[in-house]
Amino acid sequence: MTIKTLSIAATTAIVSLALFAALNPTAARAADDSSLRFDAGNVEPASLTLPANTPVKLKVTNAGNAAVEFESFELHRERVVQPGQTITVYIPALPVGTYPFFDDFSHGAVKGEIVSR
């Protein structure tokens, strides 16, 4: 792809999102904050239920003493969280379903799921 093609695609995506938000303000609004907490090789809650079809600001806290990496192939999200840090992961409006996530730095030993209902 050329830079011009990428620029046109990016502009189209931005305009489409802006129009969607303008025409559907309920869908554009994020649900109340939800949160996950990684600590000592565990994640709490291991199963987090979120409202379907509603964007969510997910707070991810690392209470441990080593970095963790919140990763989900299904959600297309991958974020490193340093010890003592809380980050925000923006989750788009999800259809009903189950979306696994894991700490990539634990080689998948620490894992959980987000359930959209």
Buried (B, 14 or more C-beta within 10 A) or exposed (E): EEEEEEEEEEEEEEEEEEEEEEEEEEEBEBBEEBBBBBBEEBBEEEEBEBBEEBBBBBBBBBBBEEBBBBBBEEBEBEBBBEEEEBBEBEBEBBEEEEBBBBBBBBEEEBBBBBBBE
